[in-house]
Amino acid sequence: MPPNMVTVTNRGMLTIPAKIRKKLNIEDGNKIFVSEKDGYIILKPIIDFTKEKNKIFDYEEMVDLMKKRESQKEKDIEVENRDPF
């Protein structure tokens, strides 16, 4: 079976290859947004910027989080506009 081909179980589950999980920083318990567009299944990691609940962020941390969020938005747009083949 090719390296990026996966099998769907009878419960609709699939395994994302480790190489892709590592590249996208997908870890155990992360949420993934699933959608369909033009007959393709789109899996998009949801980045949780609030992993540390009840934490008070200083100015630099907030700026860093905002930059990460903006960077993720740019990546999302790039992925949505990319031809899958």
JOFEN-V683824 format. One record per pair of residues at least 4 apart in sequence whose ideal C-beta (glycine too) atoms are under 6 Angstrom apart, sorted by the first residue. I is the first residue (numbers start at 1). J is the second residue. D is the distance in Angstrom with one decimal. If there is no record, write none. Layout:
I:J:D
I:J:D
This chain:
1:5:5.0
4:17:5.9
6:14:4.6
6:15:5.7
8:14:5.1
9:13:4.5
16:20:5.4
16:21:5.2
21:26:4.2
24:45:5.3
26:30:5.2
26:45:5.4
31:46:4.3
32:43:5.3
32:45:5.7
33:44:4.4
33:46:5.5
34:43:5.8
35:42:4.8
36:41:5.9
37:42:5.8
40:84:5.7
47:72:5.5
49:65:5.2
57:61:4.1
57:62:4.9
